[in-house]
Amino acid sequence: MADFVLVAGAWLGSWAWDEVVPPLRAAGHAAHPLTLSGLAEKQGVPAGQQTHVRDIVDEIERRDLRDVVLVGHSYSGIPVGQAAERIGDRLTRVVFVDSEVPVDGGSFASGWWQGQAAFEALLADNGGYWPPPGAADLDGQGLTDQQIARLIEGSTPHPGATLSEPAVLTRPLAELPATYVKCLLDGPEPNETVTKLLTSEHWRLVTMDTGHWPMFSQPTELARVLLADAA
């Protein structure tokens, strides 16, 4: 059976997977939701992007996990993609859930839609952190009012160094066995980098008719997607 390692995106901790974990475990798999340094219950812990990569690798090695399905959502696709390369034959598959993917030498900030300078200015204006979203930022993402309230209440400021430090890849990402989950309410097409990766024979695309936070809006459906990858 698979060892699922679940890493949520910016502002979120392991709690974000609370409704996804039970169906994974009910199917006989192990599920390990992970909070990255500087977030949720780990607020205040110094963190850069490579800290987050180490968080993931260390969790897998500490637990001696095998047959790992490594899942990264949103921002966390960047450290998850790097960690997937570093755990060797422990990896069964990496799943990117409506996420960014690492580009060697690039960062989350360098791919920001308004430009790196605009994003770094946002961090500087907020004490070096990316502030959590408000209700208006979550509109149109398939979330109920209750789900929006829960997401906002649980979110914590995201440490800026994790967003501005460059990724380090040891081999082409296209060589990894990977699934990309595109959430259609957040845009009908993956970005250009992901579209190119999807031409690899090792990658496949799955779509979900929901928004950017499917672990809240469609947790049961997301669990089904993950279980299909384990199979």
Salt bridges, closest charged atoms under 4 A:
ASP3 OD1 - HIS32 NE2 3.53
ASP18 OD2 - ARG150 NH2 3.90
GLU19 OE2 - ARG150 NH1 3.17
GLU59 OE1 - ARG62 NH2 3.02
GLU59 OE2 - ARG63 NE 2.66
ASP64 OD1 - ARG66 NH2 3.17
ASP64 OD1 - ARG90 NH1 3.01
ASP98 OD1 - LYS182 NZ 2.98
ASP98 OD2 - HIS212 ND1 2.63
GLU175 OE1 - ARG171 NH1 3.29
ASP186 OD2 - HIS212 ND1 3.42
GLU201 OE2 - HIS202 NE2 3.73
ASP229 OD1 - ARG93 NE 3.42
ASP229 OD1 - ARG204 NH2 2.97
